[in-house]
Amino acid sequence: MEFRPLKIEGAWEITPRQFPDSRGMFAEGFRSDKLAEHIGHTMRVVQTNISVSTAGAVRGIHYALVPPSQAKYVTALAGVFLDFTVDIRVGSPTFGQWDCVRLDTTDRRAVYLSEGLGHALACIEDGTAMYLCSETHNPSVEKGITPVDPTIALALPEGFAPILSEKDSTPPTLEEARVAGLLPDYDACLAFRRTLA
């Protein structure tokens, strides 16, 4: 497996080594020990989510309050997605910026994003994504930022018309969430992650 840090601190792109033969292909989809070498602790997986999306669907920008928030390890089981990690941590040097990884069944990449980061998934071709999560679903600490916030300006393909759920159509902009005190603090996120080591 190859790990590449994204420009957002606390996020990585993971590319597995694939072993094709006459029967098909084999690859390691997740290695807790290899991931721990990069993030400084073992990711405790307590829930897996599977989302099936039609082309045009956008999920996010989602995040959870720290602590405990929710680290995620996301990969595509079918189709094509653009996976966006958004830095919503107040005080971070990359606050308001994002990075993107294409998830598909050709390279079979995954994205790991640590606690306190925002996440959005845009479906380019009908597909299925799987999430490994460090915490269970907890609506009381889960929040959102509108994925069409013009100040964040996620780079969606030309002509892409986002299909949003009702939940993702109504959240605040990044600035509205900041003013309302709804965003995680960068230093608090780093401090929380140190407790996981």
N, C-alpha and C positions, 0 to 999 in steps of 0.2 A: 504494500500500500504506500502511496505517496501522499504526504500531507503538505498543503500549501496554505500558509496563513493568508486570510483575506485582508483588505486594507482596514477593515473594522476590527479593532482589538477584541479578541475573544471568539473569533469565528475562523473556521478552516474549511477548505475544500479537500475532500478525500477521494483519491482515484485508486480503485482496486486494481490489482494485477489479474488479468483474465487468462484462463487456460482453456482454449478451445480444442476440441477433438471431434471425431466423427459422430459422437453422440450429441454434441452441443457445446456447452461452455460451463466452466466452474469458476467462481470467484468468491473471495471472502467479502461479505457485505458489511461486517462490523467486527472490529477487533478492540475489545475493551483495553487490553494491555498497550496496544500501539497508540490508541487515542490518549491514554493516560500519560504517555511520554510527552505529549504536546500540551495537554491542558493542566497537568500537575496533579490530577486526582483521577480516581476511577469513576466513570459515569455510571450512576446507579439507574438502571432502566426499570421503571415500575409500571409503565403503560406503553402500549403501541397503538397508534392510530393509523387507519387506512382511509384515504380520501379518494374518491373517484370523481373526476372532473371532466366536463366537456370543454372543448376549445373555447377560449374566451373567458373562462371562469378565473376570478381572482379571489384568493383567500388571504385576508389580512388587510392591513398590517396589525398583527396580533403580538401581545406581550403579556407578561404577568409580573406583578409587583414583587420586589425583593425585600426580605425573604418570603418564601423560598424560591419564587419565580419558577421557571421551568426551562432547563436546557433541552435542546432538540437535536436529533440526528436524522436528517431527511434524505430520502432517495426515491427515485422513480422505479416503479415496477413495470410500468407500461407508459407509452406516450412520451411527450416532451413538455418540460416545464422550465420556466425561469424562476429561480429561487433567489429572493432578495433578502439580504441581511441589512437591517436599518439600525443605525446607532441613534437611539432615543434617550441615551443616558446623559442627563444634565451634568455639565462639567467635563465631558469627554472631549478630547481634541478633535474627534471626528463627528461631533454631535450634528445630527441632521443629514449626514452622508450615508451612502449605502454602497454595497457591493453585490454582484450578481453572478450566479453560477448556473449554467445550463445543465439540467438533469434529464437524462434520457437512458435508453437501453443499449446505446452504442458504447459510450465510455463508462456508463454505470457509476458516475460520480455520486458522492453524497456531500452534504453540508452539515457541519456541526456549528451550532451557535449557542453560546453560553448564556447564563442567567442574566436577565435584564435587557437583552437585545430584542428589537422588533423583527418580525418575520412576515413575509408575504410570498405567496406562491401563485404564479400566473401560468395557466395551462395554455400551451401553444398548439398541441395536438391532443385529442381525447386521451386521457390516461389515468393512471393510478399511482399515487404517492404513498409512501409509508414513513411514519414518524416514530422514532424511538424517543421516549420522554422520561426525564429524570423525576418528574412529579406527576401525580394524577391530575385530571381535570378538576379545576377549582374555580367555578364562576365568580366567587367573591373577590378573587385577586386578579382575574383576567380582564385585560383592557384592550382597547384598539385605537388606532389612528387611521384616518381615511387613506386608502391606497391611492386616491387621486389628488392628494395634497400637492398643489403646484410648487410649493417650496421644497418638498422632497423630490418631486419630479422623477418617479421611477421610469426607467427607459423601457417602455413597452414597444413592441414592433409596430412599424408604420401600419396604420389601418386596423390595429387591434382595438376592439370595442369591449372594454371590461364588463363582464357580467358579475354583479355583486349580489350577495345575499342581503336581506333586509338589515341584518346585524352590521354588515360591513358598509352599508350605505349611510349610516347615521353617526359614526364616531367623529370626534373632533379632529381638527388639524393638529399638527405637531405643536404649533405655537399656542393654540387654545389649550392643549393638554398641559403644556409647560406652565402657562399662566395659572391654570387651575390646580397646579401641584400634583398632577397625576402621573408624572414620569419618574422613572428610577434615577437615583443619583449615581454617578460614575464611581466615586470613591466607595460608596456603600456596596456597589456591585463587586468591586475588587475585594473588599474586605470580606464579603460573604463567601466568595469563591475560595479565599484563603482558609476558611473554616472547613472546606471540603477535602483539603489535602491530607 
